[in-house]
């Protein structure tokens, strides 16, 4: 479910990172978000709590948050992003269907220490296709703050492209990772084992690792009780 990279409003993300097009009504449309919405909705339905408060970090264009909210009516969804243009797009997509469990999107830079205090007591947190677009230190911050924002027993899904045992496993991943590193040496694919180590440090139990379309991985996590 690719979306326009937004954390820290980086200016040096290559065009290969995401493709989204502006529409006349102010919304943004990303073809990849439309293609991947189904598998991510299924993943969330299988692993998220049946009810409670759900936060999506970096909601991007907003195309998929409406589908998530419609598919999980007992979860109250809070979309977020750092970019006002994305916030406007999320609001426009949200107006297509009236959903009582979908809140107004809020500005949030999840790479900043301390954001969890304003978004505490979450039952579920979703993060899609962002970790490869930020630095190691920013990724570590996000994981730690996700844990702090979750209630004990709350769950999180972190989805995206990752190295496996330190290796890039497809030519497409090799090319994409290289384009990211050329644009900004601090960003790029993170190793799956490094991610698992960070989860342990943050007090997040790894329930499973799901293989997803386009060679992506989804880490399904639970906050220690």
Residue pairs with C-beta under 8 A, 6 or more apart in sequence:
1 32
1 33
1 36
1 37
1 40
1 64
1 128
1 129
1 159
2 17
2 18
2 19
2 30
2 32
2 33
2 36
2 129
3 18
3 20
3 30
3 32
3 33
3 58
3 59
3 60
3 61
3 86
3 128
3 129
4 18
4 20
4 28
4 30
4 60
4 61
4 83
4 86
5 13
5 17
5 18
5 130
5 133
6 58
6 60
6 81
6 82
6 83
6 86
7 58
7 82
7 109
7 110
7 111
7 130
7 133
7 134
7 138
8 82
8 109
8 111
8 134
8 138
9 82
9 83
10 133
10 134
10 184
10 187
12 183
12 184
13 133
13 180
13 183
13 184
13 187
14 179
14 180
14 182
14 183
16 175
16 176
16 179
16 180
17 133
17 176
17 179
17 180
18 30
18 32
18 60
18 129
19 30
19 31
19 32
20 28
20 29
20 30
20 33
20 60
20 61
21 28
21 29
21 30
22 28
22 29
23 29
25 92
26 88
26 89
26 92
27 61
27 62
27 88
27 89
27 92
27 93
28 60
28 61
28 62
28 85
28 86
28 89
29 61
29 63
30 60
30 61
30 63
33 60
33 61
33 63
33 64
34 63
36 64
36 213
36 214
37 63
37 64
37 67
39 212
39 213
40 64
40 68
40 128
40 159
40 212
41 64
41 67
41 68
41 71
43 157
43 159
43 210
43 212
43 218
44 68
44 71
44 72
44 124
44 126
44 157
45 71
45 72
47 155
47 157
47 207
47 220
48 54
48 72
48 75
48 123
48 124
48 126
48 155
48 157
49 75
49 123
49 124
49 154
49 155
50 74
50 75
51 74
51 75
51 123
52 74
52 75
52 76
52 122
52 123
52 124
52 151
52 154
53 75
53 76
53 78
53 121
53 122
53 123
53 124
54 68
54 72
54 75
54 76
54 77
54 78
54 122
54 123
54 124
54 125
54 126
55 77
55 78
55 80
55 119
55 122
55 124
55 125
55 126
55 149
56 65
56 68
56 77
56 78
56 79
56 80
56 125
56 126
56 127
56 128
57 80
57 108
57 110
57 125
57 126
57 127
57 130
57 142
57 146
58 80
58 81
58 82
58 110
58 127
58 128
58 130
59 65
59 79
59 80
59 81
59 86
59 90
59 105
60 81
60 86
60 89
60 90
60 128
60 129
61 86
61 89
61 90
61 93
62 79
62 86
62 89
62 90
62 91
62 92
62 93
62 94
62 105
63 93
64 128
65 77
65 79
65 90
65 93
65 94
65 102
66 93
66 94
66 96
66 97
66 99
66 102
68 77
68 126
69 75
69 77
69 99
69 101
69 102
70 97
70 99
72 101
73 99
73 100
73 101
74 101
75 101
75 123
75 124
76 101
76 103
77 101
77 102
77 103
78 103
78 105
78 106
78 119
79 90
79 94
79 102
79 103
79 105
79 106
80 105
80 106
80 107
80 108
80 110
80 119
81 87
81 90
81 105
81 107
81 108
82 107
82 108
82 109
82 110
84 107
86 105
87 105
87 106
87 107
90 105
91 104
91 105
94 102
94 104
94 105
108 115
108 119
109 115
110 127
110 141
110 142
110 145
110 146
111 134
111 138
111 141
111 142
112 141
113 141
113 145
114 145
115 145
115 149
116 145
116 146
116 148
116 149
117 148
119 149
120 148
120 149
121 149
121 151
122 149
122 150
122 151
122 154
123 150
123 151
123 154
123 155
124 154
124 155
124 156
124 157
125 146
125 149
125 150
125 154
125 155
125 156
125 157
126 156
126 157
126 159
127 142
127 146
127 156
127 157
127 158
127 159
128 159
128 160
129 159
129 160
129 161
129 216
130 142
130 160
131 139
131 142
131 158
131 160
131 162
131 190
131 195
132 160
132 161
132 162
132 177
132 180
132 187
132 188
132 189
132 190
133 180
133 187
134 142
134 187
135 186
135 187
136 186
136 190
139 190
139 195
139 198
140 198
143 158
143 195
143 198
143 199
143 202
143 204
144 198
144 201
144 202
146 156
146 158
146 202
146 204
146 221
147 202
147 203
147 204
147 223
150 156
150 223
151 223
152 223
152 224
152 225
153 222
153 223
153 225
154 222
154 223
155 207
155 220
155 221
155 222
155 223
156 204
156 220
156 221
156 222
156 223
157 218
157 219
157 220
157 221
158 195
158 218
158 219
158 221
159 212
159 216
159 217
159 218
159 219
160 216
160 217
161 173
161 176
161 177
161 189
161 214
161 215
161 216
161 217
162 189
162 190
162 191
162 192
162 195
162 216
162 217
163 169
163 189
163 190
163 191
163 192
164 191
164 192
165 191
165 192
165 193
166 191
166 193
168 174
168 177
168 189
169 215
170 215
172 215
173 189
173 215
176 189
177 188
177 189
180 187
180 188
180 189
181 187
181 188
192 209
192 217
195 219
196 206
196 219
199 205
199 206
199 219
199 221
200 206
203 223
203 224
204 221
204 222
204 223
204 224
205 221
205 222
205 223
205 224
206 219
206 220
206 221
207 220
207 221
207 222
208 220
209 217
209 218
209 219
209 220
210 217
210 218
210 220
211 217
212 218
